[in-house]
Amino acid sequence: MKREGIRLLLIASMVGMALGAGPAAVAAPPHGTHSQLPADALAGDEAALAAAINVQRSAGGLAPMGTDPTLTDVARVYSQDEVNRQFFSHRTPDGGSVFDLLNAYGFS
């Protein structure tokens, strides 16, 4: 359950970033690192979070939020890093930033 909660919180921070709430900071993964799940399909908890966000966006008169396979993969890799290294922060223990990770994934 802890892993699922961490993943949801990370996805929420990425969604916040996409909505203009400011960047979260993550470290770049080892070259070629990807999550175990297909990035183009949301897992049940990820889909539920996206749906809940879109309900709130709709209530505020905003268009629905879409998803991006690269950002999905980044979120999954980062949440697993948090579990593996036992931290929970917008900064990794080695001080990485979200832009490092996004650049490592070729996201622009």
C-alpha positions as CSV (number, residue, x, y, z in Angstrom):
1,M,0.0,0.0,0.0
2,K,2.9,2.4,0.7
3,R,4.2,2.0,-2.8
4,E,0.7,2.8,-4.3
5,G,0.4,5.9,-2.1
6,I,3.8,7.1,-3.2
7,R,3.0,6.5,-6.8
8,L,-0.3,8.5,-6.5
9,L,1.4,11.4,-4.8
10,L,4.1,11.5,-7.4
11,I,1.5,11.4,-10.2
12,A,-0.3,14.2,-8.4
13,S,2.9,16.3,-8.3
14,M,3.5,15.7,-12.1
15,V,-0.1,16.6,-12.7
16,G,0.4,19.7,-10.7
17,M,3.4,20.6,-12.7
18,A,1.4,20.1,-15.9
19,L,-1.3,22.4,-14.5
20,G,1.2,25.1,-13.7
21,A,1.7,24.5,-10.0
22,G,5.5,24.5,-10.4
23,P,8.1,21.8,-11.0
24,A,8.8,18.9,-8.8
25,A,12.5,17.8,-8.6
26,V,13.7,14.4,-9.4
27,A,17.0,12.8,-10.4
28,A,17.7,11.3,-13.8
29,P,17.4,7.5,-13.8
30,P,20.2,5.2,-15.1
31,H,20.3,5.3,-18.9
32,G,17.6,3.1,-20.4
33,T,15.6,2.8,-17.2
34,H,11.8,2.5,-17.7
35,S,8.9,1.4,-15.6
36,Q,7.7,-2.2,-15.7
37,L,4.2,-1.1,-17.1
38,P,3.4,0.2,-20.6
39,A,3.6,3.9,-20.5
40,D,0.6,4.3,-22.8
41,A,-1.8,2.6,-20.5
42,L,-2.7,3.9,-17.0
43,A,-2.9,1.4,-14.1
44,G,-6.1,1.4,-12.1
45,D,-5.0,3.8,-9.5
46,E,-3.4,6.2,-12.0
47,A,-6.6,6.2,-14.1
48,A,-8.7,6.8,-11.0
49,L,-6.5,9.8,-10.1
50,A,-6.7,11.2,-13.6
51,A,-10.5,10.8,-13.6
52,A,-10.7,12.6,-10.2
53,I,-8.6,15.5,-11.4
54,N,-10.8,15.8,-14.5
55,V,-13.9,15.9,-12.4
56,Q,-12.4,18.9,-10.6
57,R,-11.2,20.5,-13.8
58,S,-14.7,20.2,-15.3
59,A,-16.3,21.7,-12.2
60,G,-13.9,24.6,-12.7
61,G,-14.8,25.0,-16.3
62,L,-11.5,23.6,-17.6
63,A,-10.9,21.1,-20.4
64,P,-10.0,17.6,-19.3
65,M,-6.4,16.8,-18.7
66,G,-4.7,14.4,-21.0
67,T,-1.9,12.0,-20.2
68,D,1.5,11.7,-21.7
69,P,3.4,8.3,-21.9
70,T,6.7,9.9,-21.2
71,L,5.5,11.7,-18.1
72,T,3.7,8.5,-17.0
73,D,7.0,6.6,-17.3
74,V,8.9,9.3,-15.5
75,A,6.4,9.3,-12.6
76,R,6.6,5.5,-12.3
77,V,10.4,5.4,-12.3
78,Y,10.6,8.2,-9.7
79,S,8.1,6.6,-7.4
80,Q,10.0,3.3,-7.5
81,D,13.2,5.3,-6.8
82,E,11.5,6.7,-3.7
83,V,10.6,3.2,-2.5
84,N,14.0,1.8,-3.3
85,R,16.0,4.6,-1.6
86,Q,13.4,5.2,1.2
87,F,12.8,8.9,0.7
88,F,9.8,11.0,0.0
89,S,10.6,14.4,-1.4
90,H,10.6,16.7,-4.4
91,R,14.4,16.5,-4.2
92,T,16.3,13.2,-4.4
93,P,19.0,12.4,-1.8
94,D,21.6,13.4,-4.5
95,G,19.8,16.7,-5.3
96,G,18.4,15.9,-8.7
97,S,15.7,17.9,-10.4
98,V,12.7,17.0,-12.5
99,F,14.3,18.7,-15.5
100,D,17.2,16.3,-15.3
101,L,14.9,13.3,-15.4
102,L,12.7,14.8,-18.2
103,N,15.8,15.5,-20.3
104,A,17.1,12.0,-19.7
105,Y,13.8,10.7,-21.2
106,G,14.0,13.1,-24.1
107,F,10.9,15.0,-23.0
108,S,10.6,18.6,-24.3
